[in-house]
Amino acid sequence: MKKIGLLVKEISENRIKAYLKKSGTVFILKYSGLSSPDITALRQSLKASHADVFVVKNSVARRALKDTGVEAIVKAIEGPCGLVFIPEEPVEASRVLFNFSKDHDKLKLAGGLLQDKFLETKDIEAISKLPSKETLRTRAVIAIKSPITGFVMVLHNTLQKLVICLDQIKQKKGS
């Protein structure tokens, strides 16, 4: 029979591995000095962007990350750390984290992992400043639609001028 401590570590390790399988992005938070209500508020803010905060012992996190082949991020785990797993697009979650860190000086982003690429704090900040996926799609559609709309307007104006010209000729011949 296993000791409870070992069982808890094993369960935590398995949970990290499961999160990594369904998440394409992981951020590491340093939360030393944050109060429990602040961490709870951060968790609630991240829920809207479908991100999960998981606080675990560093040794367990390192072991789980090494076992899954994500060793690039292990060097950023020092001191009290939390892992933020983001299964969907990371823009909204990184925006929430940066806004929260502006209000709470004790929260620091130590790094992250995006599709097996290590991210530094400045990279995560750059991601937070990107527009959302819907905004980018809208801009792309407008850019594609713009020349067609312009062409239609030119044709419309040409036809309208032709009709006006024919109407004026009709009025001259009629009088």
N, C-alpha and C positions, 0 to 999 in steps of 0.2 A: 504494500500500500504506500502510495506517495504522500509526502508531506504536503500540507496545505499550501505553503509558500511556493514549492515547486509546481504544484498544480495551477496556482494562480499565474505564475510566470509562463507556463506552457499555454494556458488559455489566452493570455495576453499576446503571446507570440503568434499563435494561430489567428487571432483576431487581426493583428497587423498584416499578416500575410494575406488574409481574405480582403482587407481594405485595399491593399496594393493591387490585387488582381482586378478589382472593379474600378480603381481610380487611376487616371492617367497622370494626375498631378498630386504632389505631396509638398507641403510647406512645413518648415520647422520654426516653431515659436519659442522664444525665451520669455517666460512669464514671471520671472523672479520678482517678488514684491507686489504682484497684483493680488487684490483681495478676491475672495471666493465669489461675491456678487458680481465683480467685474468679469471674471472668467465665465460665469453663468450668462451674463449679458452678451459676451463675445460669442458664446455657443449659440445663443438664440439668434444673434445677428447673422451668423454663418448658416443657420438652418434654412434661411430663405434662399440662399444660393446653393443649397443641397450639399454643403460641406460638413464634415464631422471633425470635431476636435477630440483627440485621444491622448491622454496623459498616461505615461507609463515610465517605468524605470529605464534609465539610459542603457544599461547592459542588455535588457530584454529587447529594446528597440534596435540596438546595434546588431544583436544576434539575428533578429528577424529580417532586418534589411540585408545583412550579409547572405543569409540563406536564400533570399529571393534574387540575389545578384545585383542589388542596388547599392553597391559599396561607395559610390561617389558622394552620397549624401551623409554617410556615416561620420565623416570628419566634422560636420557642423553640429553634431549632438554633443553638447557639453553643458553641464549645469542643469537646472530645472527646465526641461523642454517638453513641449507638446507637439504632436504631429497633427497636421490638418490635411485630411484626405478629401480630394475634390474629384468626384466621378464625372462631372460635366465640365463645361468650359471654365477656365480659371479666372477669367477677367473679373466677374462680379465678386468672387470670394477674395481675390487680391485687393480689390477696391475696398471691401468691407474691412479687411485687415489693416490697410494703410490708414483709413479714416479712424479706425479704433485706436491705432498706435499714435495718431496725432493727439487724441484726447487723453490717452494713457501712456505717459512717458516710459513706464516700466515694461511695456510690451515691445519686444524687438523681434524682427524677422531674421533668422539666422541663415536661411537658405532654402532651397527647395529642389524639386525634381519635376521636370516636365518632359514626358515621353523619353525617359532615360537620359536626359540632359540635365546636368547640375546647374542650378540657378543661384546667382548671388542676390543680395538684397536689392541692388540697383536693377537687376533683371526683373524681379518681382514687381518693383515700383513701375517699371516700363509697361509691364503687362496690365497693371491696374489703371494705366492711363489710356489703354486701348478702348475703342468703342466696342459695344456688345456685338455679338454675331448678327443679331437682327438689324442693327444699324448698318453694318457692313453690307449685308444682303440688300438692304434698301438702297444704299448708295450705288451698288453694282447695277441694280435694275434701272435706276435713274440714268446712270451713265450709258447703259445699253439702249435705253428708250429715247434718250435725248436726240440723237441724229435723226431717228425716224420721225419723232415729233416735229423737229425742225423742217424736214422734208415735206411732211403733210401740211404744215402751216404755209410753206412757200407755194405749194400747189393750190391750197385754198385761196391765198391772196391773189394768185394769178387768175384763177377762175372768177374771183369776185371782181377784179379789175376789168376782166373781159365782159362780164355781165353789165357793169356800170358803163363801160364804153358803148356796148350795144344799145343800152337804154338811152344814152345821150344821142346816138345816131338816130334812133327811132323818134325821139322827141324833136330833133331838127327836121327830119323828113315830114313829120306829122304837122309841123307848124308852117 
